[in-house]
Amino acid sequence: MEPSLRARVRDGDPDAFGELFDGYTRAVYSLAYRLTGNRTEAEEIVSLTFLEAWRLHDRVEPHGESLRPWLLGITVNVVRNFTRAARRHQAAMARVPDLGVVPDFADEVVTRLDDAARLDAVRAAFGRLRTDDQDVVALCVWSGLDYESAAAALGIPVGTVRSRLSRARRKLREAGAGTPSREHPASGEPGARSGQFPDDGRSRADRWTQPARRPARGGTR
Amino acid sequence: MNDSRGNRAVMGGGDEISELTRLLPPPAVPEMTARRSQALRAHLAAEMARERYGAAPVGALPRRRRRAARPWVPALAGAVTVAAAAAVAVTVLMPGAPGGGSAVAGSSGPAAGNSGPAAGGGMTAMMLLAKVADAAAQRPEPKVSDSEFVYVRSEVSWGTPLHERQVWVSVASLCDPPGLLIEHGKRISLGNQDAASQPTVPGFCGGGVNDPTYRFLQRLPTDPQALLNFIYHQIRGERWGNELAREEFTTIGDMIRESIVPPKTAAGLFRAAALIPGVRLVGHATNAVGRPGIAVSFKGPGDLSPSEWIFDPVTYQFIGERGGNNSQTAILQQGFVAHAGQLPRR
């Protein structure tokens, strides 16, 4: 009787997008933050993701379970095509209220030096993956999508999801990921500012990964 | 639900995800504060609303003549007006009204406009509508049974001589029991026969946005944006851009014209009206019987004159409307009664 959230989203019902926002902002924001390493950018990506979802609402498949994979797929696309998405929604983004500077995540999230070192190591390892592989890893490993959902979200065959994950795993094993990286010894040393990445003059986002809008690839390489 | 496990078993040799999770544990994510989240949500809602007011798509349908809501209710020329705020169980009597009587509208005597805040000084339409909404929200919710009738007495002119109009409509139905209209000395039954002359619309008898019953109004969402969305759906595919804004103003007007609006609904409707682009403040206005008030107006594309909803400057009750072709009304009394034709006590 009651149309499903999916049907209402497909129908472009603004109320449905309110529900979508309430239900999935956290998931979208987490993915965006993990892909960019920057809170301000992650918030912009949240806005752009929902604006894109609104724009693309009639492309939602009529049948299916949760809309979460669909939204996360849009999130990845926004991250990777940030410039294009931002240009498309330039006027709308200009109207995002100015909420002030986001405090440095490191002060709040990373409280212990070994956490910082570990986080840094994860970031470093993640940053060495190919962008394509990063997307699949972020969706399947961090956001918990199954292979099929990730495939649908990214518009690639399931087999491709699997092969990218395999490649990522190989690469991470070889690099000995999962332990603090030697590439950033400073971050783990006494005296280093708690939770800060070494100041190498790059933005945080560059240290973490390299969304397509960044000219350089390879982040922490 | 999370099928990744199953898929992994099928697809990956070994537990790939587990190993990847160990190799690359998910970085902790800071919480977005509620304030930031709310702000982004509000921004999204505003952008969606804005898009609805955007330029008409190529091939947009020409504006259709709006169907007279209740066939027996002449819409004010041009765009419509509203009626509403005074959702009070007791009667609302304006002094000096023909046949007038007793009770004074609202609490603080709103008699022939003396008092009242300096209308207009620094006030905007949004501010006025906010005050009107707040005042409406504070009125007590009347207890009403389905067998009762909404009674509204007004003085109206549609470019014609001013005359009295009394209408009774069942709380729950436009059809049964039938309502009653007394105008120009004639008693006209409003009920089944009128329904029969309507296009067959499921649920017609329960009321709609253009011809609400009290129960219909009670069921409406009270969130302003949700109300606009609801209206948008009701008129979907027919209006764009400024046409849509006018339709929204008009539709809200229809809902409050000859109605008693439940307090929460009234508050929502006026807050919704505040979101419609192009609504302006009219610092000084008078209703059809000369009672001064403060108004909001809307002038749609092609309208020769704006439509105004006039409010008492002290109680913020709706006291009448004004539109094109010298149309004007004054709400004189409203209340719930047991039978059609019966007058409210007092």
HADDOCK unambig.tbl for C-alpha pairs under 7 A between the chains (distance, minus, plus):
assign (segid A and resid 14 and name CA) (segid B and resid 48 and name CA) 6.73 0.50 0.50
assign (segid A and resid 14 and name CA) (segid B and resid 229 and name CA) 6.84 0.50 0.50
assign (segid A and resid 15 and name CA) (segid B and resid 226 and name CA) 6.71 0.50 0.50
assign (segid A and resid 21 and name CA) (segid B and resid 41 and name CA) 6.83 0.50 0.50
assign (segid A and resid 30 and name CA) (segid B and resid 29 and name CA) 5.90 0.50 0.50
assign (segid A and resid 33 and name CA) (segid B and resid 29 and name CA) 6.87 0.50 0.50
assign (segid A and resid 34 and name CA) (segid B and resid 27 and name CA) 6.60 0.50 0.50
assign (segid A and resid 47 and name CA) (segid B and resid 40 and name CA) 6.47 0.50 0.50
assign (segid A and resid 51 and name CA) (segid B and resid 44 and name CA) 6.96 0.50 0.50
assign (segid A and resid 92 and name CA) (segid B and resid 47 and name CA) 6.55 0.50 0.50
assign (segid A and resid 96 and name CA) (segid B and resid 43 and name CA) 6.15 0.50 0.50
assign (segid A and resid 97 and name CA) (segid B and resid 39 and name CA) 6.98 0.50 0.50
assign (segid A and resid 99 and name CA) (segid B and resid 36 and name CA) 6.98 0.50 0.50
assign (segid A and resid 105 and name CA) (segid B and resid 30 and name CA) 6.53 0.50 0.50
assign (segid A and resid 109 and name CA) (segid B and resid 30 and name CA) 6.08 0.50 0.50
assign (segid A and resid 119 and name CA) (segid B and resid 27 and name CA) 6.41 0.50 0.50
assign (segid A and resid 122 and name CA) (segid B and resid 24 and name CA) 5.69 0.50 0.50
assign (segid A and resid 141 and name CA) (segid B and resid 17 and name CA) 6.08 0.50 0.50
assign (segid A and resid 141 and name CA) (segid B and resid 20 and name CA) 6.72 0.50 0.50
assign (segid A and resid 141 and name CA) (segid B and resid 21 and name CA) 5.90 0.50 0.50
assign (segid A and resid 142 and name CA) (segid B and resid 26 and name CA) 5.27 0.50 0.50
assign (segid A and resid 145 and name CA) (segid B and resid 4 and name CA) 6.49 0.50 0.50
assign (segid A and resid 146 and name CA) (segid B and resid 3 and name CA) 5.89 0.50 0.50
assign (segid A and resid 146 and name CA) (segid B and resid 4 and name CA) 3.90 0.50 0.50
assign (segid A and resid 146 and name CA) (segid B and resid 7 and name CA) 6.78 0.50 0.50
assign (segid A and resid 147 and name CA) (segid B and resid 4 and name CA) 6.59 0.50 0.50
assign (segid A and resid 147 and name CA) (segid B and resid 7 and name CA) 6.77 0.50 0.50
assign (segid A and resid 169 and name CA) (segid B and resid 20 and name CA) 6.04 0.50 0.50
assign (segid A and resid 172 and name CA) (segid B and resid 23 and name CA) 6.69 0.50 0.50
assign (segid A and resid 177 and name CA) (segid B and resid 23 and name CA) 5.34 0.50 0.50
assign (segid A and resid 177 and name CA) (segid B and resid 24 and name CA) 6.98 0.50 0.50
assign (segid A and resid 178 and name CA) (segid B and resid 22 and name CA) 6.47 0.50 0.50
assign (segid A and resid 178 and name CA) (segid B and resid 23 and name CA) 4.37 0.50 0.50
assign (segid A and resid 178 and name CA) (segid B and resid 24 and name CA) 5.91 0.50 0.50
